[in-house]
Amino acid sequence: MKPAEAALAAAKIIGSQAEMARLLDVKPPTVSQWCSGERPIPAARAVQIETLTQGQIKRESLCPGFPWASAAA
């Protein structure tokens, strides 16, 4: 799953892109850009989105370029 697809799936689970923006305290266009693949999802936001989706969408799917394995160590 590409990051944009993961972001779209997360927004659907949360309720909407607008709701995801509200819960993350970011502007709706930011979430829209994540969902379109226009803008990368920051690692910190990926962790928050994973929490908001109760682990249904994994941080690794949202931000695959981040070294998650070494960050957990």
C-alpha positions as CSV (number, residue, x, y, z in Angstrom):
1,M,0.0,0.0,0.0
2,K,1.4,3.4,-1.0
3,P,1.4,6.2,1.6
4,A,-1.4,8.1,-0.1
5,E,-3.6,5.0,-0.2
6,A,-2.8,4.4,3.5
7,A,-3.8,8.0,4.3
8,L,-7.0,7.7,2.4
9,A,-7.8,4.4,4.2
10,A,-7.0,6.1,7.5
11,A,-9.3,9.0,6.7
12,K,-12.1,6.6,5.9
13,I,-11.6,4.7,9.2
14,I,-11.6,8.0,11.1
15,G,-14.6,9.3,9.3
16,S,-13.3,11.9,6.8
17,Q,-10.3,13.8,5.8
18,A,-11.7,16.9,7.6
19,E,-12.1,14.8,10.8
20,M,-8.6,13.5,10.5
21,A,-7.3,17.1,10.1
22,R,-9.3,18.2,13.2
23,L,-8.0,15.4,15.3
24,L,-4.4,15.9,14.2
25,D,-4.7,19.7,14.6
26,V,-3.6,20.3,11.0
27,K,-5.3,22.2,8.2
28,P,-7.6,20.1,5.9
29,P,-5.5,20.9,2.8
30,T,-2.5,19.2,4.5
31,V,-4.5,15.9,4.9
32,S,-5.7,16.3,1.3
33,Q,-2.1,16.6,0.1
34,W,-1.2,13.4,2.1
35,C,-4.1,11.6,0.6
36,S,-3.2,12.6,-3.0
37,G,0.5,11.8,-2.5
38,E,1.4,15.4,-3.2
39,R,3.0,15.8,0.3
40,P,4.8,13.1,2.4
41,I,3.4,12.2,5.8
42,P,5.8,13.1,8.6
43,A,6.9,10.3,10.9
44,A,5.3,11.9,14.0
45,R,2.0,12.2,12.1
46,A,2.2,8.6,11.0
47,V,2.4,7.5,14.6
48,Q,-0.6,9.7,15.5
49,I,-2.6,8.3,12.6
50,E,-1.7,4.7,13.6
51,T,-3.1,5.5,17.1
52,L,-6.3,7.2,15.7
53,T,-7.0,4.1,13.6
54,Q,-6.3,1.8,16.5
55,G,-3.5,0.1,14.6
56,Q,-5.5,-0.7,11.5
57,I,-3.2,1.6,9.4
58,K,0.4,1.1,10.3
59,R,3.0,3.9,10.6
60,E,5.2,1.9,8.2
61,S,2.6,2.2,5.5
62,L,2.1,5.9,6.0
63,C,5.8,6.8,6.2
64,P,7.8,4.0,4.6
65,G,11.1,5.9,4.3
66,F,11.5,6.4,8.0
67,P,13.8,3.9,9.8
68,W,11.2,2.5,12.1
69,A,13.2,-0.5,13.2
70,S,16.2,1.6,14.4
71,A,13.9,4.2,16.0
72,A,12.3,1.5,18.2
73,A,15.6,0.2,19.4
